[in-house]
Amino acid sequence: MEELTLKSTVQVAHWSELTNEERLLIEKAKESTYNSYAPYSHFHVGAAILLENGVIIPGCNQENAAFPAGLCAERSAIFAAGAQYPDQPVLMLAIAVRNAQGEFLAEPASPCGSCRQVIIETETRFKRPVRILLYGTTHTYIMDGIKQLMPLSFTEF
């Protein structure tokens, strides 16, 4: 039997190492956490995506007592972009999270499996990777595409 080793590359950047565009997108994701509706998990997630035309679309998680009926921040932003700008590729996605005490997490949080699959579909649709910024107060993880989080993804791209 052979063994397959999968490798992911994640850059770890401090705030001062981010570009102005990356910092702006993270700030928009942080702002979006305040629009989150999270009465059950108290996990307030904000996302912001940058489209090729320069438009930034925010998103935030929306919970529901019937848990499958809620929606994550990443998907709310991506779906809103698809509804408003269906032909615009997503260049970058930033995600920020606040806890029940209202503090941003020190360590970045990553997207859930459903969101990862939606990001894969977005990359497949536009035939290009989405730069992903996972914000934490100590540092930001940067990935040049969702395959860094899901190397064995189901896609043609």
N, C-alpha and C positions, 0 to 999 in steps of 0.2 A: 504494500500500500504506500502511495506517495503522500507527502504532506504539502499543503499549499500554505504559504505564508503571505498574508495580506498586509500591506503597509499603507498608512495614511500620513499625509504631511499636513500639519497644522502649525501655522505661524502664531507665535505668542507675542503680542505687541502691547506696549504701554501707551497711554493716551498721547504722549508727545510724539510717538512714532507713527501715528495715524495721519493720513492725509486730511486736508480740510473737508473734502467730500465725504470721507469715511466718518469723521467726527460729526458732521452735520446729520448724516443719516442715523447715526447712533443717538444723537440728541432727539431726533424725531421719534425714534423707537421708544426712548425713555419717556417722552411726553405722552406717547400713546398709552403707556401703562396707566395713566390717570383716567383714561376712558374705559378701562377694563371693568367688566362686571364679573367678580369672582367671590360671591358670598359663601361658597362651599369650600374651595381650596385655599382661598386667600393668597393665591399665587397670581399676581398681576403681571401679565405678559404684554409687551408692546412690540410691534414690528414696524418696519418701514422699508419700502422697496423703492429703488431708483430705476426708472424706466429709461430706455435709450433716448427718448425725447426730452429727458431732464426732469420730468414730473416725478414727484415723490408721493407715494401712496401709503398712508398709515394703516395699521391694523391693530386690533387688540382682542384678547380672549373674551368670550361671552359665554358664561356658564348657564346651565339650566338644571333644575331639580331632576329632570330625566336626563342623566349624564350624557348619553350619546347625542342629545339634541344641541349641545353647546358647540362652539367653534373656537379653534385656536387662533392666536394672533397672526401667525404666518399665513395660514390659509385665508383668513379674512382679508388680509392685504393683497394676496395673490389673486383671489377671486374678484375683489373689487377692481383691481387693475385689468383683469380680463374682461370685466363687464364694461369698463369705461374706455379702455385703450387696447382692444383685442389684438392689434397688429404690432404692439410695441414690446420688444424683448425686455425682460427683466435683467438688469445689469448687476444689481447688488441688493442684498437683503441684510438688514440689521435687526437683531433681537436683543431686548433688554427685559429684565425681570425684577419686580419688587416683591418682598415677602410680606407677611401679615403685619409686621411692624412698620411697613412703608419704606423700608430700606432696600436699595438696590443690592443684589447679590454680589458678594465678593468674587465668587467664581462664576464664570459663564454657564448658562444652562443651554442645552442643545434641543433642537426640535424633536417632537415625538415622531413615532413611526409613520403616522398618517401624513404629517406635514412633510416629512422627508420624501414620501412617495409623490406628493403634490409638487415638490421642488424638482424631483426627477422628471416628472411630466412636463414641467415648465422648461427645463433644460432641453428635453427631447423636442418639444414643440418648436422652440426657437433655434435649436441646433447649436447651443452655446452654453457654457457653464455659467452659473450664477455665483458671484463672489459673496461669501457668507461671513458676516461679522457677528460674533457672539460676545456681547458685552458683559464684563464683570468689573467691579471697581478696582480690582488689583491688576487686571489685564484683559485684553480682548483676544479671543481666538479668531483667526482668519483662515478661511479655506477657499480655495479657488475651485469651487464646485461641490455639489452634494456627494459625489462619489468618495470624498474624503471621509464622510460619515457613514456611507452605505456602499462599500466597494463592490458588493455582489448584487447590484441593483438590477431590476428587470426593466430593460429599455433597449431601444435600437441605437441610441446615441453613444 
